């Protein structure tokens, strides 16, 4: 199953949007030429930056990892669409699942349960 906007929206709904900034807005002039973009992306190997807020959200952290893997300079190392789909599915599953509790924590919780 492909991951689409209807699936991601509920997970991201509580994140406040900022004013739109185009990719590379802080690295190139407004409406850059093809030559300028080629220099920045291919020669300097720059990539757009992520908002700091993404670091505080498990789902967005996972998205950053996937996006960065798609931006690899080495074409053979980039994720295929199937791998992106599988990684997104796993990320959403992991973000929906309850926090994993260690055996020690579980033992303590069991001891505290009323009989």
C-alpha positions in Angstrom: 0.0 0.0 0.0 1.4 3.4 -0.9 1.7 6.0 1.8 -0.2 9.1 0.9 -1.5 12.3 2.4 -4.5 10.8 4.1 -2.3 8.5 6.1 0.4 11.0 7.0 -1.9 13.9 7.7 -3.3 12.7 11.1 0.3 12.0 12.3 1.5 15.5 11.3 -1.7 17.5 12.1 -0.4 18.9 15.4 2.7 20.4 13.8 2.4 24.1 13.2 3.2 25.3 9.7 5.7 28.0 9.1 5.6 30.5 6.2 6.6 28.7 3.0 10.2 29.0 2.0 11.4 27.3 -1.2 14.2 24.8 -1.0 17.7 26.4 -1.0 16.1 29.8 -0.2 19.1 30.5 2.1 21.7 29.4 -0.5 20.6 30.9 -3.8 19.0 34.1 -5.0 15.3 34.4 -5.7 14.4 32.5 -9.0 17.9 31.0 -9.5 19.1 29.9 -12.9 19.8 26.3 -13.8 23.5 27.0 -13.7 23.3 28.3 -10.2 21.3 25.3 -9.0 23.7 22.9 -10.7 26.6 24.6 -8.9 24.9 24.4 -5.5 23.4 20.9 -5.8 25.9 19.0 -8.0 29.3 20.8 -7.4 28.9 22.0 -3.8 26.7 19.0 -3.0 24.4 21.1 -0.8 20.9 20.0 0.3 18.0 21.9 1.8 18.0 22.3 5.5 15.3 20.9 7.8 13.5 23.0 10.4 14.9 22.5 14.0 11.4 21.5 15.2 11.7 18.2 13.2 14.4 17.0 15.7 11.7 17.0 18.5 9.3 14.6 16.7 9.9 10.9 16.2 7.9 10.8 13.0 9.7 13.8 11.5 13.1 12.5 12.6 12.4 9.3 10.7 11.2 11.3 7.7 14.5 13.3 7.7 16.5 10.0 7.6 14.5 8.7 4.7 14.8 12.0 2.8 18.5 12.2 3.3 18.9 8.6 2.0 17.1 9.7 -1.1 19.5 12.6 -1.6 22.7 10.5 -1.6 25.3 11.7 -4.2 25.8 8.0 -5.1 22.9 7.0 -7.2 23.2 3.4 -6.4 22.9 4.2 -2.7 19.6 6.1 -3.1 16.4 4.4 -1.9 14.1 2.8 -4.5 10.5 3.7 -4.4 9.7 0.2 -2.9 12.3 0.8 -0.1 10.8 4.3 0.6 7.3 2.7 0.9 8.6 0.0 3.3 10.5 2.5 5.4 7.5 4.9 5.6 5.2 2.0 6.5 7.6 0.9 9.3 8.0 4.4 10.5 4.3 4.9 10.8 3.8 1.6 12.5 6.6 2.4 15.0 5.2 5.8 15.7 1.7 4.3 16.4 2.9 1.5 18.6 3.1 2.0 22.4 6.4 2.6 24.0 8.4 -0.6 24.4 8.9 -1.4 28.1 12.0 -3.2 29.4 11.6 -6.5 31.3 12.7 -4.8 34.5 10.1 -2.0 34.0 7.5 -4.6 33.3 8.3 -6.6 36.5 8.0 -3.4 38.5 4.7 -2.6 36.9 3.5 -6.1 37.6 4.5 -5.8 41.3 2.6 -2.5 41.6 -0.7 -3.8 40.1 -3.4 -4.3 42.6 -4.2 -7.9 43.2 
